[in-house]
Amino acid sequence: MDFMRAIEFGLSPLALLLLVFYHVHLYRKVRLTPLATAIGAADEVRARWVEDVIARKRDILAVQTLRNWTMASTFLASAAILIALGVFNLALTADRQGELAGLLHRVEAVAPALWLEKLMLLAIDFFFAFFNFTLAIRYYNHACFALTVPPREDVPDVGAESARRLLERGARHYTLGMRGFYLAIPLTLWLLGPVWFLVGSIVLLLVLRPIDRA
């Protein structure tokens, strides 16, 4: 029992630290050298796209593109809230919690409350994804109006700069929502044990590293 507890409380914090350290490092790179990251490069591409759409008055292209982004965000938000509610419901079924936990990993017999904490953390992750996808939908809808409304001298904020900021905020929340889905993989594996959690975190970071680079 003591050995299993040592594994749980030794490997799990290590996996969490790896995930936190990577994303803090990514955040710093986005702030300091944005064009060296995929997020910063995408922001630059969107800014040029906004300028081109407004300069050529390609309203139909803007509406169709934003509609596609909104549909993707809507689908992912729906999936996130359904999964979150399902996990939350599982966490509330305390009568089945012990049996299922025992099937997945013996360490839950040592710390029964840890099973519930893992499920709650997984549910919070999907709620986080849902919240960000809904915010992305909001900003995309506002950007659609900003891109298609002719500029006015008495309303200087409406135009290319306003549309660019709205798209950037929407894209940021979309990225955070996707990051929530990515993090759900190691968090789900955590239910099988701390070793799975650590391995899943390492594999996820190895996959994300080339993706996050420009």
N, C-alpha and C positions, 0 to 999 in steps of 0.2 A: 504493500500500500504506500509506504513512504517513498519507495523508488518511483512508482507511477506518479505520485504527487510531485516529486522533484522534476520528472520529465515534463509534466504539464506546466508547472510554474517556471520552468527553465526555458523550454523551447518556445512557448507561446509569446512571452514578452520579446524574445529575440525576433520572431517573425513580425510582430507589430512594429518593432523598432526599424526593421528593414523597410517596411512599407512607408512608415512616416518619414524616415530619412530620405528615401528616394523622392517622395513628392515634395518635401521641403526643398531639396536640391533642384527639382524641376521648376518649382515656383521661383526660385532665385534666378535661374537661367532665363526664364520667361521675362522677368523684370529687368535683368541686366543685359542679356544678349538675346533679345527675342527672335531675331532672324536665324539663330543657331538652333531653334526648336521648331517643331512642326506647328505648334500653336501660334508662335509669332509669325511664321511664314504664311500660315493660313489667314491671319489677320491682314497681312500685307496684300494678299491676293484678293480678299474681300473688299479692301479699300479701293483697289484698282477697278474691281468689278463694278462697284457703286459709281465711281467716276465715269466709267464707260457707259453704264446704263443711263445715267442722267444726261451725259453729253449727247448720246445718240437717241435719247428718248425711247428706249426699248422697254416700254411699260409692260407689254405682254410677257416678255422674257422675265422681268423682275417678279411679276405676279406668279407665274408658273413655277419659278425657282423657289420662291418663298412658300408657295403652297406645298411643294414637295418636302421642304424642311419642316413645315408645320405638321404635315401628315406623319412624317417619321417621328417627330417629337410626341405627337398624340399617341401613336401606337406604343412607343416605349414607355410613356407615362402610364398608360393603361396596364401594360404588362407589369410595371414596377409596383403599382398599387395593389394589383391582384395578388402578386407574390408576397408582398409585405403583409397583407391581411391574412393570407394563408399561413405564413410563418407565425404571425401574432396569434392566430387561432390555435396553432399547435402549441405555442408556449403557454396558453391558458388551460390546455387540457392536462392538468397536473396529474390526473389519475393514470394517464398513459405515459407520462413523461419518464418515470423510472424504468419501465419495461423497455421502451425504445432506446433509452440511453444505455441501458445494460447491453442491448444487442449491438450497439455501435462501438462502445468502448468501455472497458472496465473501470477506467479512471473516474467515470461519472458516479460509480458507487462510492468513491472516496470523497468526492465533492459534488453532491447532487445539485446544489444551487448553481454550479458552474454550467450545467447543461442549459438551464433557463437563461443564464446570462448570455450564452452563445447565441441562443435563438433570438433573444431580444436585440442583440447587436446586429444580427443578420436582418431582422425586421427594420431596424433603424436605418441600416444601409439602403434598403429598398425605398423606405420613406424619403430618404435624402435624394435618391435618384428621381423619384416621382416629383418632389418639390422643384428640382432644378429643371426637369423637362417641362413642367407647367410654366415656369418662368421663361424658358426659351420660347414657348408658344406665344406668350404675351409680347415679348420683344420682337419676334418675327412679324406679328400682326401690326405692331406700331411701325416697324420698318417698311412694311408694304405701303402704308399711307405716306410715309416720308419720302419714299422713292417715286411715287406717282403724282404727288401734289406739286404743282408749279411753285417755284420760289417767289416770295414776296418781300419787298423792301422793309415793310413794317414788322415782319416776322423773320428775322435773320437766321434763327436756329433751324428753321425748316429747310432742308436741302441735303447736299451730299454729306456734309459733316455730321448732321443729325442722323441720317440713315446709316452712316458708317458706325457711329457709336452704338446705335440700337442693334445692328447686326453683330457687332463685337460682343455686346453683353449677352445677346441670345446665344451666340456661339460658345461663350464662356460657360453658360449654364448647361448647354447641350453637352459640352465636354465633361463637366462635373457629373452630369447624369450618367454618361457612358462610363466614367470612372467608377461610379457606384456599382454598375453592372460588373465591371472587371473585378472589383474588390470582393464581390459576392462569391467569386470562385474560391479563393482561399478561405473565406469565412465559412462557406459550406463544407469545405474539406476539414475545417476545424472540428466539425461535429464527429468526424471519424477519429480524431485524436490530434495531439500537438505535432507529431511527426508529419502527418499529412498537411497540416497547416503551414509548417515551415517549408516543406517541399513545394506546396502550391504557391506560396508567396515568392519563393526564389524563381520558379518557372514563370510566374506572371511578370516579375520584374525583368527577366531576360527577354520576354516577348515585348514588353512596353518600351524598353530602352531604345531599340532601333525605330520603333514607331514614333516616339516622341522627339527624335532627332530630325532636323530639317534635311 
